[in-house]
C-alpha cells in the first residue's frame, strides 16, 4: 500500500506578529522549532521500519520544519516552490489588519484571505484556488505515478487543503462548497488500499506537537 504523510508547519513568526504569511519568508518561532522536534522524534519512531521520501515547500518556515524532521529520520528533504502557500499578491509583507481592510472579494466567514469561489482572488496579484490547484496538479500526478514510494509532504494550510481535494478525486468546483482546513503542526495520514481506494485515515492530528 502507498502511504502519504502530510505535515503543516508548526508555529512560525507570522502566527505571533500579526503579519500575513503567504510568500513572506518567516522562520519558525522557538516554540515552532520545539514542535517540529516533537513531530520528528515521535513520527520517526512510528515509521522507523519504513522508507519515505520527503518533499517540502521551499519557504523558510516549511524548509526549517522539514530539515528538523528529516534529521530524525536520516533522510534528505527535496525542496520545491510548487508546495508554497498561496501567493497573496499585494498582501505579501503586509499586516493582517491591512489585509482585512483591503480584501477585494468575498471571503469565507472567519477568514481574511479565503475567497468564496475558486476563481476569486483576495488581493490584487493573488493566486486563486484554481491557480493553486493547477500549480499542484503536475507535481501531484508525478508523485502519484511513483507507486512504490511512501511520501512525507511538508507544506502550508491552504496548499494542503487543495492537495487533500486532489487526493480524494474531487472536482475543483467542489472547493466552492467544502474546505479541508488544517492547523499549525497538524499531521495527516493517507493511504491507498489494495483496490487503490484513496483513504484519509487521520486528518490534522495535533498529538505530535503536544
C-alpha positions in Angstrom: 0.0 0.0 0.0 1.1 3.6 -0.7 1.4 5.8 2.3 1.4 9.6 2.3 2.0 11.7 5.4 1.5 15.5 5.3 2.8 17.9 7.9 1.6 21.5 8.2 4.5 23.6 9.5 4.2 24.4 13.2 4.1 27.9 14.8 6.1 30.5 12.8 6.7 34.2 13.3 3.6 35.3 11.4 1.4 33.5 13.9 2.6 35.8 16.6 3.3 39.2 15.0 0.1 40.0 13.2 1.6 39.7 9.7 0.5 37.8 6.6 2.3 34.5 5.9 1.9 33.7 2.3 5.2 34.1 0.4 6.8 36.3 3.1 9.7 34.2 4.3 9.0 33.9 8.0 11.0 31.4 10.1 9.7 29.2 12.9 9.4 30.6 16.4 11.2 29.0 19.3 8.0 27.1 20.1 7.7 26.1 16.5 11.2 24.7 16.5 10.4 22.6 19.6 7.1 21.5 18.0 9.0 20.3 14.8 11.4 18.4 17.0 8.5 16.7 18.7 7.0 15.7 15.4 10.3 14.4 14.2 11.0 12.4 17.3 7.6 10.8 17.5 7.0 10.2 13.8 10.4 8.7 13.3 9.7 6.1 15.9 6.3 5.4 14.4 7.5 4.7 10.9 11.1 3.6 11.7 10.7 0.3 9.7 9.5 2.1 6.5 11.3 4.1 3.9 9.9 7.6 3.0 10.8 10.3 0.5 10.2 13.9 1.8 9.1 16.9 -0.3 8.8 20.3 1.2 7.9 23.9 0.3 11.0 26.0 -0.1 9.7 28.8 2.1 11.8 29.2 5.3 9.2 28.1 7.8 8.5 24.8 6.0 12.1 24.3 4.9 13.2 24.6 8.6 10.4 22.2 9.6 11.4 19.7 7.0 15.1 19.9 7.9 14.4 19.2 11.6 12.1 16.3 11.0 14.2 14.8 8.2 17.2 14.8 10.6 15.4 12.5 12.9 14.7 10.1 10.0 18.1 10.2 8.4 16.7 11.4 5.0 17.3 14.5 2.8 14.3 16.6 2.0 13.6 17.8 -1.5 12.5 21.4 -1.7 10.1 22.8 -4.3 8.3 26.1 -4.9 5.3 24.1 -6.1 4.4 23.4 -2.4 4.4 27.0 -1.4 1.4 28.6 0.3 -1.0 30.7 -1.8 0.7 33.8 -3.2 -1.5 36.7 -1.8 -0.1 39.3 -4.2 -0.1 42.8 -2.8 -0.8 41.5 0.7 2.6 39.8 0.9 4.6 41.6 3.5 1.6 43.4 4.9 -0.2 43.0 8.2 -3.4 41.0 8.8 -5.1 44.3 9.7 -4.1 45.7 6.4 -5.5 42.6 4.7 -8.9 42.9 6.4 -9.2 46.5 5.1 -8.0 45.8 1.6 -9.5 42.4 0.6 -11.2 42.8 -2.8 -13.6 39.8 -2.9 -16.0 38.0 -0.6 -14.3 35.5 1.7 -15.4 32.6 3.9 -16.6 33.6 7.4 -13.9 34.0 10.0 -11.2 34.2 7.3 -9.4 37.2 5.8 -8.0 35.6 2.6 -10.0 32.5 1.7 -12.2 33.5 -1.3 -15.7 32.1 -1.6 -15.2 30.9 -5.1 -12.3 29.1 -6.8 -11.7 31.9 -9.3 -11.8 34.9 -6.9 -8.6 36.5 -5.7 -8.5 38.0 -2.3 -6.0 40.7 -3.2 -4.6 42.3 -6.4 -2.0 39.9 -7.8 -3.0 37.0 -5.6 -3.5 33.4 -6.7 -6.9 31.9 -7.0 -7.8 28.4 -5.6 -8.0 27.2 -9.2 -4.5 28.5 -9.9 -3.0 26.8 -6.9 -4.9 23.6 -8.0 -3.2 23.9 -11.4 0.2 24.6 -9.8 -0.1 21.4 -7.7 -1.5 19.2 -10.4 1.6 18.3 -12.3 3.6 17.6 -9.1 0.7 15.5 -7.7 0.4 13.4 -10.9 4.2 12.9 -10.8 4.4 11.6 -7.2 1.2 9.5 -7.6 2.8 7.7 -10.6 5.7 6.6 -8.3 3.6 3.9 -6.6 6.5 2.3 -4.8 7.3 5.4 -2.8 6.0 6.4 0.6 5.9 10.2 0.9 6.1 12.9 3.5 5.0 16.3 2.3 5.7 19.4 4.4 3.6 22.4 3.3 1.0 25.0 4.4 -2.7 25.1 5.3 -4.1 26.5 2.1 -1.9 24.4 -0.2 -2.6 21.2 1.8 -6.3 21.7 1.6 -6.0 21.7 -2.2 -3.8 18.6 -2.0 -6.4 16.7 0.0 -9.1 17.5 -2.5 -6.8 16.2 -5.3 -6.1 13.0 -3.3 -9.9 12.4 -2.8 -10.5 12.9 -6.5 -12.8 15.9 -6.0 -13.7 18.1 -8.9 -12.1 21.5 -8.5 -15.6 23.1 -8.3 -16.3 21.2 -5.1 -13.8 23.6 -3.4 -16.6 26.3 -3.7 -18.6 24.2 -1.2 -16.0 22.5 1.1 -12.7 23.0 2.7 -10.3 20.5 4.3 -8.7 23.0 6.6 -5.6 22.3 8.8 -3.9 23.7 11.9 -0.3 24.6 12.5 1.7 21.4 13.4 -1.1 19.1 12.2 0.0 15.7 10.8 -2.3 13.8 8.4 -2.1 10.2 7.1 -3.4 8.9 3.7 -3.0 5.6 2.0 -4.2 3.6 -0.9 -5.6 0.1 -0.2 -5.2 -3.0 -2.4 -8.2 -1.8 -4.5 -6.5 1.6 -5.0 -9.2 3.3 -3.0 -8.0 6.7 -1.5 -8.3 7.0 2.2 -7.5 9.7 4.8 -7.2 7.8 8.0 -6.1 10.8 10.2 -6.6 14.4 9.3 -4.7 17.2 11.2 -3.5 15.1 14.2 -2.1 17.6 16.7 -0.9 15.0 19.2 2.6 15.1 17.7 3.3 18.6 18.9 1.9 18.2 22.5 
